[in-house]
Amino acid sequence: MPQLDIEENPLELALRLAADASAYRPDFYRALLDSTVFILGHSDGSYTGEKTLDTGEEVSIQNWTRADGSPVIPFFSSLHSLQKAIDEEVTYMALPAKSLFEMTRGATLMLNPKLAYGKEFFPNEIEALLSYGINRLPEQRVTKKATQVLLGQPANYPEKMVDSLTLLFSKRENVKAAYLTLMHDPSNDEKPHLVVGVEADGDIESVIREAGVVAWDTSPNGEPVDLYRVARDEKGLSEYFLREVKPFYERRWGSKLKSFFGIGRA
């Protein structure tokens, strides 16, 4: 197929940024779910190109086989990316990424195989994307009774994680402040773990989920990290964060950080 020198589209830009920095991965998942992608295959009508699938219409999707013999469904961020990965004439279709994930539940998919930037999606990731808009299902813990815990600052400060979270929060205008502590609950945990407190306006749940993805990818040695909603009218951990801990991010820094990181520039 002829290959033209074409600039990357918004999804490809988001993919490249996400590959280089964890803080951009939530934005990549948002862009992916809003994008049209290309697959190798055809519908009942053997239509080639972009079309709207009718309810109940069957689609034949081509699988590739990996080195270990397991199947994977390739899909592409653009027709140009598909053409770069394929060296023969093929039948293809364009459809919303969300529709593709819904119709291939239980399968493993690969975005832009054979190209410089790609991403493999396992079944559990796809379920999380469809349910929460991120690639990892959150786990919730609820403390049912008053518990004595030990709190303090970590001796080995997780700079990579904090820097990544700071970049993420600078792109979320509803985040007012973020805090870090090391917590040990002897009755429940064998060793201390990091807790990130987030104070935000409006929809804090999506911010917590996104921060969880970034923290998971950047925590020291893959150690668990709890995310906690900080509320000024609550006692306990919220009161501790507000009174005793200096925030590692505050909203008033946002515009300066955006300028520093180049966010919003063409």
Buried (B, 14 or more C-beta within 10 A) or exposed (E): EEEEEEEBBEBBBBBBBBBEBBBBBBBBBBBBBEBBBBBBBBBEEEEEEEEEBEEEEEBEBEBEEEEEEEEBBBBBBBBBBBBBBBEEEBBBBBBBBBBBBEEBEEBBBBBBBBBEBBBEBEBEBBBBBEEBBBBBEBEEEEEEEEEEBEBEEEEEEBEEBBBBBBBBBBBBEBBBBBBBBBBBBEEEEEEBBBBBBBBBEEEBEBBBBBBBBBBBBBBBEEBEBBBBBBBEEEEEBBBBBBEEBEBBBBBEBBEEBBEEBEBEEE
